[in-house]
Structures are given as structure tokens and as C-alpha cells.
């Protein structure tokens, strides 16, 4: 059974291996974004004065 998550930006469900995680310093919640939304989300985050608090993870590898 494959894990699925929802893209936080467009609300589309997809396999976890197709989504990129976003971690926020000091928080335990992880947001996931699809490849279609990723450029828009990254450009929006770069405009924030506290953008250094966000870290992009790597996609999960299929086993």
C-alpha cells in the first residue's frame, strides 16, 4: 500500500514519493507540495522576511 498525502497548495492527493516536504524550524508539522505548485510556493516563501526558517526536504524514495 502506498502512502498518499495532499498538496497543501492545490489540495490534490498524490503518492508521497511525488511530493516535496517543507519543514518549518521549531514546528513538527510537515507540509507537502506537488511539482506543479512547488515553483509558486518557493517564490512566495522567498518573499517572506523569515524565509530562513523553512527547509525543503527530498522526495521519499519508492521501495
Biopython code that builds the backbone (N, CA, C, O; Angstrom):
import numpy as np
from Bio.PDB.StructureBuilder import StructureBuilder

atoms = [
    (1, "UNK", "N", (0.845, -1.180, 0.000)),
    (1, "UNK", "CA", (0.000, 0.000, 0.000)),
    (1, "UNK", "C", (0.893, 1.248, 0.000)),
    (1, "UNK", "O", (1.817, 1.357, 0.806)),
    (2, "UNK", "N", (0.617, 2.156, -0.883)),
    (2, "UNK", "CA", (1.421, 3.372, -0.974)),
    (2, "UNK", "C", (0.817, 4.463, -0.093)),
    (2, "UNK", "O", (-0.401, 4.563, 0.054)),
    (3, "UNK", "N", (1.690, 5.270, 0.482)),
    (3, "UNK", "CA", (1.241, 6.394, 1.295)),
    (3, "UNK", "C", (0.859, 7.546, 0.377)),
    (3, "UNK", "O", (1.535, 7.811, -0.617)),
    (4, "UNK", "N", (-0.209, 8.216, 0.713)),
    (4, "UNK", "CA", (-0.628, 9.385, -0.043)),
    (4, "UNK", "C", (-0.771, 10.569, 0.909)),
    (4, "UNK", "O", (-1.104, 10.412, 2.084)),
    (5, "UNK", "N", (-0.515, 11.730, 0.380)),
    (5, "UNK", "CA", (-0.671, 12.987, 1.120)),
    (5, "UNK", "C", (-1.304, 13.995, 0.176)),
    (5, "UNK", "O", (-1.361, 13.787, -1.036)),
    (6, "UNK", "N", (-1.773, 15.077, 0.747)),
    (6, "UNK", "CA", (-2.401, 16.119, -0.049)),
    (6, "UNK", "C", (-1.450, 17.307, -0.193)),
    (6, "UNK", "O", (-0.809, 17.719, 0.774)),
    (7, "UNK", "N", (-1.364, 17.845, -1.391)),
    (7, "UNK", "CA", (-0.596, 19.072, -1.626)),
    (7, "UNK", "C", (-1.291, 20.209, -0.879)),
    (7, "UNK", "O", (-2.489, 20.436, -1.050)),
    (8, "UNK", "N", (-0.536, 20.912, -0.060)),
    (8, "UNK", "CA", (-1.107, 21.986, 0.758)),
    (8, "UNK", "C", (-1.563, 23.183, -0.084)),
    (8, "UNK", "O", (-2.374, 23.987, 0.376)),
    (9, "UNK", "N", (-1.061, 23.302, -1.286)),
    (9, "UNK", "CA", (-1.350, 24.470, -2.126)),
    (9, "UNK", "C", (-2.570, 24.256, -3.016)),
    (9, "UNK", "O", (-3.445, 25.118, -3.094)),
    (10, "UNK", "N", (-2.626, 23.103, -3.687)),
    (10, "UNK", "CA", (-3.726, 22.868, -4.637)),
    (10, "UNK", "C", (-4.715, 21.802, -4.169)),
    (10, "UNK", "O", (-5.722, 21.561, -4.835)),
    (11, "UNK", "N", (-4.442, 21.167, -3.037)),
    (11, "UNK", "CA", (-5.336, 20.174, -2.430)),
    (11, "UNK", "C", (-5.550, 18.925, -3.283)),
    (11, "UNK", "O", (-6.619, 18.316, -3.237)),
    (12, "UNK", "N", (-4.549, 18.547, -4.052)),
    (12, "UNK", "CA", (-4.607, 17.326, -4.854)),
    (12, "UNK", "C", (-3.883, 16.220, -4.101)),
    (12, "UNK", "O", (-2.775, 16.427, -3.606)),
    (13, "UNK", "N", (-4.498, 15.051, -4.010)),
    (13, "UNK", "CA", (-3.878, 13.903, -3.345)),
    (13, "UNK", "C", (-2.940, 13.212, -4.305)),
    (13, "UNK", "O", (-3.262, 13.045, -5.481)),
    (14, "UNK", "N", (-1.770, 12.805, -3.812)),
    (14, "UNK", "CA", (-0.781, 12.128, -4.644)),
    (14, "UNK", "C", (0.074, 11.230, -3.751)),
    (14, "UNK", "O", (0.053, 11.346, -2.525)),
    (15, "UNK", "N", (0.823, 10.337, -4.389)),
    (15, "UNK", "CA", (1.733, 9.480, -3.638)),
    (15, "UNK", "C", (2.804, 10.336, -2.974)),
    (15, "UNK", "O", (3.229, 11.357, -3.513)),
    (16, "UNK", "N", (3.223, 9.904, -1.810)),
    (16, "UNK", "CA", (4.228, 10.641, -1.052)),
    (16, "UNK", "C", (5.531, 10.785, -1.834)),
    (16, "UNK", "O", (6.248, 11.772, -1.668)),
    (17, "UNK", "N", (5.837, 9.816, -2.677)),
    (17, "UNK", "CA", (7.069, 9.867, -3.460)),
    (17, "UNK", "C", (7.036, 10.958, -4.532)),
    (17, "UNK", "O", (8.079, 11.298, -5.091)),
    (18, "UNK", "N", (5.869, 11.506, -4.825)),
    (18, "UNK", "CA", (5.736, 12.565, -5.827)),
    (18, "UNK", "C", (5.664, 13.959, -5.212)),
    (18, "UNK", "O", (5.570, 14.951, -5.934)),
    (19, "UNK", "N", (5.706, 14.040, -3.894)),
    (19, "UNK", "CA", (5.557, 15.313, -3.199)),
    (19, "UNK", "C", (6.855, 15.714, -2.504)),
    (19, "UNK", "O", (7.625, 14.861, -2.062)),
    (20, "UNK", "N", (7.086, 17.016, -2.415)),
    (20, "UNK", "CA", (8.275, 17.555, -1.750)),
    (20, "UNK", "C", (7.863, 18.121, -0.399)),
    (20, "UNK", "O", (6.959, 18.953, -0.325)),
    (21, "UNK", "N", (8.521, 17.675, 0.677)),
    (21, "UNK", "CA", (8.158, 18.173, 2.011)),
    (21, "UNK", "C", (8.797, 19.532, 2.324)),
    (21, "UNK", "O", (9.878, 19.858, 1.834)),
    (22, "UNK", "N", (8.109, 20.299, 3.141)),
    (22, "UNK", "CA", (8.607, 21.585, 3.622)),
    (22, "UNK", "C", (8.558, 21.557, 5.147)),
    (22, "UNK", "O", (7.504, 21.342, 5.746)),
    (23, "UNK", "N", (9.713, 21.778, 5.760)),
    (23, "UNK", "CA", (9.821, 21.773, 7.214)),
    (23, "UNK", "C", (9.985, 23.203, 7.704)),
    (23, "UNK", "O", (10.694, 24.000, 7.091)),
    (24, "UNK", "N", (9.325, 23.524, 8.815)),
    (24, "UNK", "CA", (9.480, 24.839, 9.422)),
    (24, "UNK", "C", (10.193, 24.673, 10.755)),
    (24, "UNK", "O", (9.807, 23.841, 11.576)),
    (25, "UNK", "N", (11.225, 25.463, 10.962)),
    (25, "UNK", "CA", (12.037, 25.363, 12.178)),
    (25, "UNK", "C", (11.162, 25.546, 13.418)),
    (25, "UNK", "O", (10.393, 26.502, 13.518)),
    (26, "UNK", "N", (11.296, 24.615, 14.357)),
    (26, "UNK", "CA", (10.551, 24.700, 15.596)),
    (26, "UNK", "C", (9.155, 24.107, 15.537)),
    (26, "UNK", "O", (8.451, 24.103, 16.546)),
    (27, "UNK", "N", (8.740, 23.609, 14.392)),
    (27, "UNK", "CA", (7.405, 23.028, 14.231)),
    (27, "UNK", "C", (7.526, 21.546, 13.910)),
    (27, "UNK", "O", (8.528, 21.112, 13.342)),
    (28, "UNK", "N", (6.517, 20.772, 14.269)),
    (28, "UNK", "CA", (6.526, 19.338, 13.964)),
    (28, "UNK", "C", (5.695, 19.018, 12.731)),
    (28, "UNK", "O", (5.840, 17.937, 12.161)),
    (29, "UNK", "N", (4.833, 19.928, 12.307)),
    (29, "UNK", "CA", (4.002, 19.722, 11.127)),
    (29, "UNK", "C", (4.847, 19.832, 9.863)),
    (29, "UNK", "O", (5.667, 20.742, 9.736)),
    (30, "UNK", "N", (4.645, 18.904, 8.929)),
    (30, "UNK", "CA", (5.349, 18.931, 7.649)),
    (30, "UNK", "C", (4.322, 19.174, 6.557)),
    (30, "UNK", "O", (3.309, 18.477, 6.494)),
    (31, "UNK", "N", (4.567, 20.148, 5.701)),
    (31, "UNK", "CA", (3.690, 20.429, 4.571)),
    (31, "UNK", "C", (4.275, 19.778, 3.328)),
    (31, "UNK", "O", (5.494, 19.721, 3.164)),
    (32, "UNK", "N", (3.405, 19.288, 2.453)),
    (32, "UNK", "CA", (3.840, 18.631, 1.225)),
    (32, "UNK", "C", (3.288, 19.389, 0.021)),
    (32, "UNK", "O", (2.158, 19.876, 0.036)),
    (33, "UNK", "N", (4.130, 19.476, -1.043)),
    (33, "UNK", "CA", (3.741, 20.206, -2.242)),
    (33, "UNK", "C", (4.069, 19.382, -3.488)),
    (33, "UNK", "O", (5.099, 18.710, -3.549)),
    (34, "UNK", "N", (3.176, 19.444, -4.481)),
    (34, "UNK", "CA", (3.395, 18.722, -5.730)),
    (34, "UNK", "C", (4.334, 19.524, -6.630)),
    (34, "UNK", "O", (4.596, 20.700, -6.378)),
    (35, "UNK", "N", (4.829, 18.882, -7.667)),
    (35, "UNK", "CA", (5.783, 19.531, -8.578)),
    (35, "UNK", "C", (5.165, 20.723, -9.304)),
    (35, "UNK", "O", (5.869, 21.672, -9.650)),
    (36, "UNK", "N", (3.865, 20.678, -9.533)),
    (36, "UNK", "CA", (3.199, 21.770, -10.242)),
    (36, "UNK", "C", (3.151, 23.039, -9.383)),
    (36, "UNK", "O", (3.281, 24.145, -9.908)),
    (37, "UNK", "N", (2.966, 22.887, -8.082)),
    (37, "UNK", "CA", (2.838, 24.033, -7.176)),
    (37, "UNK", "C", (4.168, 24.493, -6.587)),
    (37, "UNK", "O", (4.279, 25.625, -6.117)),
    (38, "UNK", "N", (5.157, 23.639, -6.611)),
    (38, "UNK", "CA", (6.432, 23.914, -5.954)),
    (38, "UNK", "C", (7.082, 25.242, -6.357)),
    (38, "UNK", "O", (7.522, 25.973, -5.470)),
    (39, "UNK", "N", (7.166, 25.594, -7.646)),
    (39, "UNK", "CA", (7.793, 26.881, -8.005)),
    (39, "UNK", "C", (7.061, 28.087, -7.416)),
    (39, "UNK", "O", (7.699, 29.037, -6.964)),
    (40, "UNK", "N", (5.736, 28.056, -7.418)),
    (40, "UNK", "CA", (4.967, 29.173, -6.855)),
    (40, "UNK", "C", (5.160, 29.283, -5.346)),
    (40, "UNK", "O", (5.317, 30.380, -4.811)),
    (41, "UNK", "N", (5.146, 28.152, -4.673)),
    (41, "UNK", "CA", (5.319, 28.155, -3.220)),
    (41, "UNK", "C", (6.711, 28.660, -2.851)),
    (41, "UNK", "O", (6.855, 29.473, -1.937)),
    (42, "UNK", "N", (7.733, 28.182, -3.557)),
    (42, "UNK", "CA", (9.099, 28.631, -3.271)),
    (42, "UNK", "C", (9.249, 30.135, -3.486)),
    (42, "UNK", "O", (9.872, 30.815, -2.671)),
    (43, "UNK", "N", (8.690, 30.655, -4.563)),
    (43, "UNK", "CA", (8.822, 32.093, -4.815)),
    (43, "UNK", "C", (8.057, 32.904, -3.774)),
    (43, "UNK", "O", (8.496, 33.990, -3.395)),
    (44, "UNK", "N", (6.922, 32.391, -3.311)),
    (44, "UNK", "CA", (6.171, 33.090, -2.263)),
    (44, "UNK", "C", (6.941, 33.095, -0.952)),
    (44, "UNK", "O", (6.979, 34.111, -0.258)),
    (45, "UNK", "N", (7.550, 31.972, -0.611)),
    (45, "UNK", "CA", (8.298, 31.883, 0.648)),
    (45, "UNK", "C", (9.538, 32.757, 0.641)),
    (45, "UNK", "O", (9.914, 33.305, 1.677)),
    (46, "UNK", "N", (10.182, 32.895, -0.518)),
    (46, "UNK", "CA", (11.382, 33.722, -0.594)),
    (46, "UNK", "C", (11.094, 35.190, -0.329)),
    (46, "UNK", "O", (11.999, 35.943, 0.029)),
    (47, "UNK", "N", (9.839, 35.607, -0.501)),
    (47, "UNK", "CA", (9.459, 36.997, -0.263)),
    (47, "UNK", "C", (9.206, 37.297, 1.211)),
    (47, "UNK", "O", (9.067, 38.458, 1.594)),
    (48, "UNK", "N", (9.146, 36.260, 2.033)),
    (48, "UNK", "CA", (8.889, 36.461, 3.456)),
    (48, "UNK", "C", (10.174, 36.849, 4.181)),
    (48, "UNK", "O", (11.245, 36.337, 3.853)),
    (49, "UNK", "N", (10.083, 37.742, 5.159)),
    (49, "UNK", "CA", (11.285, 38.142, 5.898)),
    (49, "UNK", "C", (11.857, 37.008, 6.759)),
    (49, "UNK", "O", (13.022, 37.060, 7.153)),
    (50, "UNK", "N", (11.059, 36.001, 7.048)),
    (50, "UNK", "CA", (11.513, 34.870, 7.868)),
    (50, "UNK", "C", (11.655, 33.594, 7.041)),
    (50, "UNK", "O", (11.472, 32.495, 7.565)),
    (51, "UNK", "N", (11.975, 33.727, 5.773)),
    (51, "UNK", "CA", (12.095, 32.566, 4.882)),
    (51, "UNK", "C", (13.217, 31.613, 5.292)),
    (51, "UNK", "O", (13.214, 30.450, 4.888)),
    (52, "UNK", "N", (14.168, 32.089, 6.083)),
    (52, "UNK", "CA", (15.270, 31.226, 6.516)),
    (52, "UNK", "C", (14.805, 30.152, 7.498)),
    (52, "UNK", "O", (15.556, 29.220, 7.787)),
    (53, "UNK", "N", (13.591, 30.265, 8.011)),
    (53, "UNK", "CA", (13.056, 29.271, 8.943)),
    (53, "UNK", "C", (12.519, 28.031, 8.225)),
    (53, "UNK", "O", (12.187, 27.041, 8.877)),
    (54, "UNK", "N", (12.431, 28.071, 6.912)),
    (54, "UNK", "CA", (11.884, 26.959, 6.138)),
    (54, "UNK", "C", (13.003, 26.155, 5.486)),
    (54, "UNK", "O", (13.984, 26.713, 4.993)),
    (55, "UNK", "N", (12.836, 24.829, 5.495)),
    (55, "UNK", "CA", (13.804, 23.929, 4.881)),
    (55, "UNK", "C", (13.062, 22.953, 3.984)),
    (55, "UNK", "O", (12.093, 22.322, 4.406)),
    (56, "UNK", "N", (13.522, 22.831, 2.742)),
    (56, "UNK", "CA", (12.922, 21.884, 1.810)),
    (56, "UNK", "C", (13.574, 20.528, 1.981)),
    (56, "UNK", "O", (14.797, 20.426, 2.078)),
    (57, "UNK", "N", (12.765, 19.495, 2.017)),
    (57, "UNK", "CA", (13.271, 18.134, 2.111)),
    (57, "UNK", "C", (13.361, 17.498, 0.737)),
    (57, "UNK", "O", (13.079, 18.141, -0.274)),
    (58, "UNK", "N", (13.750, 16.249, 0.704)),
    (58, "UNK", "CA", (13.827, 15.495, -0.542)),
    (58, "UNK", "C", (12.634, 14.578, -0.640)),
    (58, "UNK", "O", (12.075, 14.151, 0.370)),
    (59, "UNK", "N", (12.249, 14.278, -1.864)),
    (59, "UNK", "CA", (11.136, 13.370, -2.068)),
    (59, "UNK", "C", (11.480, 12.003, -1.506)),
    (59, "UNK", "O", (12.633, 11.573, -1.536)),
    (60, "UNK", "N", (10.455, 11.325, -0.991)),
    (60, "UNK", "CA", (10.655, 9.990, -0.450)),
    (60, "UNK", "C", (10.916, 9.017, -1.586)),
    (60, "UNK", "O", (10.252, 9.071, -2.621)),
    (61, "UNK", "N", (11.874, 8.136, -1.397)),
    (61, "UNK", "CA", (12.254, 7.170, -2.431)),
    (61, "UNK", "C", (11.331, 5.968, -2.352)),
    (61, "UNK", "O", (11.070, 5.442, -1.270)),
    (62, "UNK", "N", (10.833, 5.534, -3.522)),
    (62, "UNK", "CA", (9.981, 4.347, -3.566)),
    (62, "UNK", "C", (10.801, 3.123, -3.241)),
    (62, "UNK", "O", (11.948, 3.011, -3.674)),
    (63, "UNK", "N", (10.233, 2.206, -2.486)),
    (63, "UNK", "CA", (10.936, 0.973, -2.124)),
    (63, "UNK", "C", (10.331, -0.215, -2.826)),
    (63, "UNK", "O", (10.792, -1.342, -2.644)),
]
sb = StructureBuilder()
sb.init_structure("model")
sb.init_model(0)
sb.init_chain("A")
sb.init_seg("    ")
for serial, (resi, resn, name, xyz) in enumerate(atoms, 1):
    if name == "N":
        sb.init_residue(resn, " ", resi, " ")
    sb.init_atom(name, np.array(xyz, "f"), 0.0, 1.0, " ", f" {name:<3s}", serial, name[0])
structure = sb.get_structure()
